[in-house]
Amino acid sequence: MSKLIQYGLERRAGEVLFSPSHHDLNARDLADWIVADNLPVRLQLQLHKYLWNDEPGR
């Protein structure tokens, strides 16, 4: 059981956003995990990472 559900964070905190970690967890894997576990969260993509990658100052 995820900590999210165990502690009822989606009810206590309101909207919960999950965001991929640029080098550790890609967006597709995170989206698959959210769907597979039917998690009550929203997927938040860090669009600047897709547009400019790791370019400093962006």
C-alpha positions in Angstrom: 0.0 0.0 0.0 1.4 3.4 -0.9 2.0 6.0 1.8 -0.3 8.3 -0.2 -3.3 6.0 0.4 -2.1 4.7 3.8 -2.2 8.3 5.2 -5.0 9.6 3.1 -2.9 12.4 1.7 -5.2 13.0 -1.3 -8.0 13.8 1.2 -5.9 15.8 3.7 -3.8 17.8 1.2 -6.3 18.2 -1.6 -4.7 17.8 -5.0 -1.5 15.7 -5.0 0.9 16.2 -7.9 3.5 13.6 -9.0 6.3 14.8 -11.2 9.0 12.7 -12.9 12.6 13.0 -11.8 14.5 14.0 -14.9 17.3 11.5 -14.5 15.8 8.9 -12.1 12.2 8.3 -13.2 10.9 9.1 -16.6 7.4 10.4 -17.3 6.2 7.3 -19.1 7.1 5.0 -16.2 5.5 7.4 -13.7 2.3 7.6 -15.8 2.2 3.8 -16.1 2.6 3.5 -12.3 -0.1 6.0 -11.6 -2.6 4.2 -13.9 -1.6 0.7 -12.8 -2.1 1.6 -9.1 -5.1 3.8 -9.8 -3.5 6.5 -7.7 -5.7 9.6 -7.0 -3.0 12.1 -8.2 -2.2 14.3 -11.1 0.8 14.0 -13.3 2.8 17.2 -13.5 5.4 17.4 -16.2 8.2 19.9 -15.8 7.9 21.3 -19.3 11.1 23.3 -19.1 13.0 20.0 -18.8 11.5 18.8 -22.1 12.1 22.1 -23.9 15.6 23.0 -22.7 16.9 19.8 -21.0 19.6 20.9 -18.5 20.5 24.1 -20.2 21.6 26.6 -17.5 19.6 29.8 -17.1 16.4 28.3 -18.6 
